[in-house]
């Protein structure tokens, strides 16, 4: 004999695949009757859309609390594997993180980006997810804070999950920086050479030039290093955040080439334009200023 469904009082019942377990359908305010919050929703394989403010992520499910006639409650669960895309406007934290990196508020940028990474981690590879952009900004903040040792596995994950060339290129550059930090010159060279074979956005091209210059310094290729560093003032003068590294690198390359005059001028330009930077302090010490 078929068992009659009974209402659930003062406790919750998990339902999977969008079906209620232990509660009659007529006793529940069905999810489809609750308005969807446009712009913040999860789209399911069967075409339904779930409002983000009506569900929570619990384990491998989206869980929604439903009311039962008579005052009880029940829960309905939707497996994360049934979600095919995320419809969500750009989170405010990402806007702040981007501005923070630009304005030097790196710690706050890291905090904001990390919050978005955590929120979208269960949906990292889905269309519409903000995880890739948030993770990119988080890793850039770690670079700016010189916490390069924390990037390795996360950078490889970003590279593997990248859905577009720009994200994959930036992840590759991050991994080149990690290889430099670990003094793994062959890996750094492989990453840089791979990047140089593709067309890069201007900002990424400027970053790649700096990393390439740093690698060539380590390889004692002084002329190659100087050529890389001089690309910044010549072709990317608007990338002011990278100029301290380029000026310090060019001063070191000039010094190794025996051109003391140009080495000193590069150091003085760095100290004059970016007096509070770590590169200015290094330049002053190395030049004996």
Number of C-alpha atoms within 10 A of each C-alpha: 3 4 6 9 12 11 19 22 15 10 9 14 18 18 20 16 14 17 14 19 18 16 20 15 14 9 18 17 16 14 18 10 7 11 11 18 13 13 13 17 21 24 17 18 12 9 9 13 22 26 19 20 11 17 19 13 16 12 10 12 22 23 22 23 18 20 16 22 15 10 10 16 21 24 23 23 24 22 18 19 13 16 21 17 18 23 19 15 13 15 14 11 19 23 14 18 26 22 15 18 20 12 11 13 15 22 16 17 27 27 16 23 28 21 17 23 24 13 15 18 15 17 20 20 17 15 12 17 22 24 24 25 18 28 26 21 22 29 24 24 27 18 18 15 12 11 13 21 14 13 19 17 11 17 23 16 14 24 23 13 16 19 14 10 13 14 18 21 25 24 26 24 25 29 25 29 27 22 22 21 14 14 13 14 17 13 17 25 18 13 22 22 14 13 20 14 8 11 12 16 11 13 13 17 22 25 23 27 23 25 25 26 28 26 26 21 20 13 12 13 16 22 16 17 27 24 16 23 29 19 17 23 16 8 12 17 13 13 15 14 15 19 24 23 23 30 28 25 27 27 29 26 27 21 18 16 14 11 13 15 11 16 23 21 14 22 27 21 17 25 23 11 13 17 15 11 14 12 21 23 18 14 26 17 11 15 16 8 11
